[in-house]
């Protein structure tokens, strides 16, 4: 076995770093102060001294009622923000009674078909005091509108609610696959959401440009930020082409990163990403508001790093990844449960994951000063190299005509496939050690208690949906869905008729179908 050392992105790591590694390095240009350009050291001057990051734990279990219970459990345990996962039919724009939903209702998240489901999901929650992140893309606009409608029913104006929708379709074409419509109408919906929220829901982050799923698909850390920022460029260009000024929407763009086990490369990745985005927004797009230039981000610890073997080892992995996210300057954080390689997290696993954040936040001392690794010969050298390699990818994508053209050519997908192959081969060959998987293996590991969904859940959800559909004004629903389809054929902002259709008790699947009949469905080239 070679004694050479490399980061997960293949960057060589020397045995020792000293001042010679930063001989031509400019602290003012490359580092700056926290809260000051180029924001390498963080987007706020004091970072966590005044307020810790928002602690979010993913929830989304079967029914809206069970997910609401988990939300309340986590808030009582000290969580400071909500994060919701949706089942596959909801993500794909199908109601629970659709043939394609069979066997998938409530399996990997909560099923939301109707405004009634959203009422139950959000029941008893202080929507004017807690922010909610929703991991949803193709149907992001629908879920946002349902959230807004329920808040209004509770007497909370849209201007008072805050949260994030992922709303990042380009990474779906690259890495994840929960797309509905072709790229062009998808980009229209995204920019319609930018415009709608700027006018009506100003505290909402309208997009969370996501590297998380790109990394889960097998990318390196460098590819994660390069491909994601290239997608961010495409969204900014699309909004400007739609007639918006950059400063009218850019302050509500957020990002979503993965945190893996290579601690120093992950910290360098976060720092480099902030610097790249600042330079893009400042130099390429001419943003004037400093808020437009800040790369604010949520982090989730790496699902693909968790092992089903010796699952309690994952507690240590998540702790390392938490440190990486915090020392890299995240604005919010989700920590995975140790049992998530096997199932959705149990309450015990979710509590341990949350306590991991709290221990790092309140006991470790790493929050006492911004960017505690700033000035390190190794970290600064690594940050510069990650940035250089990411810029190389961004320039290649620019030369191909941008992120959409590169996706259509299969560029990002091919690069990720090769990186995933190299990573897996390293594990198989024993060059990359995964404790409990290919070294320090124990026979007969005890399996922890696992969470399971009630098999009757799907039928119960379908009965609720049938009752909802039976007790509504069918002519009004049909008229409002016709308005959605008509708007899709024109240039109107789609969220306005979509909201009225949902207010009239149209379902998520029906609104999606009204758009589908105009836009069609996307099928990647084989």
C-alpha angles and dihedrals in degrees: 000000000000120000091216115115127214136174119242088268091056095255109152115244117210123218091243138016123202142159092293089069089064098038095126095031122125115209091197095051099036103031118017121166127303109277092019132096131312084026094214089140097048141297096261128054098233098024108187100357090089101029134004123231117277108272110219128177119196115244132175118132124169106289132031089244095056091046091050088054091052091049090055092045091053094045089052089050090057105270111153102200138029126240122188132198121199130210121254097259090053090049091050097046098253127130118231091256094058117112091237091056094063111125094005103075109124094348104120098014144344122314112234114181103146146020086259089062090051091049090055093044093054099034114138094002121130097239093177091055106036127059119223128209116202119196097213133124123167092035096033094118092053094050091047091051092048089051090049093048093051091047090052090051087055090053094255114131120226089245090065101051121091136188145098138270116200093221092165109140099165092068088050089062090046104043121350114038106215093127126131109179132040117271098262098057089038089058089049091055091048094052090044087057091050090053095042094051094044088059102035114012103036097166094055121103100229097202137016103203099214129217090160096087092040087058092044088055089060108272124146122247090258092051090047095061096034097052092040095050089047087056089049090054089053092052092050091049092048092051092048090048088052089059102263123132114237095240092053093068111009096083089065095051111109134177135224120212137184123233117213134179103270092093102193096042090051092051090047090049093056092046093047092048092056091050094048093049092048091053093046095049093043101042107024101034101027096226112184101191113080088217088065091059098052118104100211114182149183119217132205123191115248116281092187091056093062118100129212087210113083090354095189087069084072090072089068092044091052090049091055091047091048090055090050092052094046096044087046091056107251121181095211135007142202118196118203123236115249091239097054094105084067107032146332108307121274119226089258092054092045091050092051090049092051092045088054089061092045093050091051090046100046107023111029101066093223090116095057095090132023117257096359091188094053113127095024110142090223099043095045091048091048093047090053092049094047089050093048093051092045091052088052090058093044091052091049090052091047089053090053090056099268138297097308093052091045091051091050088052090050093239101137092039091054094048091050092048091054093047091049090050092050092049094049092045089053090056093045092049092047094240089116113052119216108182112234092011108065100359134032089022119179122203120227099018113192111247114227124234107280134210116241133182122238108254088223091062095090095052091046090052091049091050090051090050093049091051091049093051092047093055105055140084100271095191091052091049091050091049093050092048089051087055090054092052091046091051090050089057091053136039102266120127102269097212093071097063091034090059092050091049091052091046087055088055100259111157129241090252093050094051090047090050092051088058093039092058089058103033099033125214126290119244115181119232113261 
